Amino acid sequence: MMSIELWMLTAVAALQFTIVVTHGVHIFFTSGMWWGIGRRNTTRTVSDLGRRIERTLINNMEGLAIFVPLVLVVQLASISSPITQFAVQAYVILRIIFALLYITNIPYIRTFVWIGGQACLAALAFAIITTAV
């Protein structure tokens, strides 16, 4: 049976996949199929929405670079706890909210949601360090 941490890792991967597909669909509708499947040696005009989708995609990748190793350490070291389980679940929920806020261009609240996600990563790291000591 998979741990909650691994389920949440899968959920974050699904979120990333969803953002990638959203980005691709946006390119299809704004730049055309031939630009998307072509050599791309001409620049395309990117709308404000397109830039927000791209930044959401990049921001989520940056979060994954921290979240994935932390979850793997928790899993491989068998140190799952209520703290790690809460942190990963809250992180996933906050990342989904963050993506929606970023794409729909809702500032300020988005920043507080991002900070909450960072706090979840810090809680995971803290749980790892305190268990290892």
C-alpha positions in Angstrom: 0.0 0.0 0.0 1.3 3.4 -0.9 2.0 6.0 1.8 0.1 9.3 2.0 3.4 11.0 1.1 3.7 8.9 -2.2 0.1 9.6 -3.0 0.7 13.3 -2.6 3.8 13.0 -4.8 1.6 11.4 -7.4 -1.0 14.2 -7.0 1.7 16.9 -7.5 2.9 15.1 -10.7 -0.7 15.1 -11.9 -1.0 18.8 -11.2 2.2 19.4 -13.2 0.9 17.3 -16.0 -2.4 19.3 -16.0 -0.4 22.6 -16.2 1.7 21.2 -19.1 -1.4 20.2 -21.0 -3.1 23.6 -20.3 0.0 25.3 -21.6 0.0 23.1 -24.8 -3.7 23.7 -25.4 -3.2 27.4 -24.9 -0.4 27.4 -27.5 -2.6 25.4 -29.9 -5.4 27.9 -29.7 -3.2 31.1 -29.8 -0.3 30.1 -32.1 -1.9 27.3 -34.1 -1.2 23.6 -34.4 1.5 24.1 -37.1 3.6 26.4 -34.9 3.3 23.9 -32.0 4.3 20.9 -34.1 6.7 22.8 -36.4 10.3 23.8 -36.1 9.4 26.9 -34.0 12.0 29.0 -35.7 9.6 31.9 -35.7 8.6 33.7 -32.5 5.1 33.7 -31.3 3.1 36.4 -29.6 2.4 35.4 -26.1 -0.6 36.7 -24.3 -0.7 37.8 -20.7 -2.6 34.5 -20.0 0.0 32.6 -21.8 2.8 34.2 -19.8 0.9 33.4 -16.5 0.5 29.8 -17.5 4.2 29.5 -18.4 5.2 31.1 -15.1 2.9 28.8 -13.2 4.5 25.8 -15.0 8.0 27.0 -14.1 7.1 27.9 -10.5 5.6 24.4 -10.0 8.8 22.8 -11.4 10.9 24.8 -8.9 8.7 23.5 -6.1 9.0 20.0 -7.4 12.7 20.2 -7.2 12.4 20.6 -3.4 9.2 18.5 -2.7 10.3 15.4 -4.5 13.6 14.8 -2.7 12.0 15.5 0.7 9.2 13.1 0.1 11.6 10.4 -1.1 13.7 10.9 2.0 10.6 10.5 4.2 9.7 7.4 2.3 13.1 5.7 2.1 13.9 6.5 5.7 10.5 5.2 6.8 9.9 8.3 8.9 6.3 9.0 7.9 4.5 10.8 10.7 1.3 12.9 11.2 3.5 16.0 10.6 4.9 14.7 7.3 1.4 13.5 6.2 -0.2 16.8 7.0 2.6 18.8 5.4 2.4 16.9 2.1 -1.4 17.1 1.9 -1.4 20.8 2.7 1.4 21.4 0.2 -0.7 19.7 -2.6 -3.8 21.7 -1.8 -1.9 24.9 -1.6 -0.1 24.2 -4.9 -3.5 23.6 -6.6 -4.8 26.9 -5.2 -1.6 28.7 -6.1 -1.8 27.5 -9.7 -5.4 28.6 -10.0 -4.6 32.0 -8.5 -1.6 32.5 -10.7 -3.3 31.6 -13.9 -6.4 33.7 -13.1 -4.1 36.7 -12.1 -5.1 37.1 -8.5 -2.2 38.7 -6.7 -1.4 39.1 -3.0 -3.5 36.1 -1.9 -1.3 34.1 -4.3 1.8 35.2 -2.4 0.3 34.1 1.0 -0.6 30.7 -0.5 2.9 30.4 -1.9 4.3 31.2 1.6 2.1 28.5 3.1 3.5 26.0 0.6 7.0 26.9 1.5 6.1 26.4 5.2 5.0 22.9 4.3 8.4 22.2 2.7 10.1 23.6 5.8 7.9 21.3 8.0 9.0 18.3 6.0 12.6 19.2 6.2 12.3 19.9 10.0 10.6 16.4 10.4 13.5 14.8 8.6 16.2 16.6 10.5 14.6 16.0 13.9 14.0 12.3 13.2 17.6 11.9 12.0 19.2 13.5 15.1 
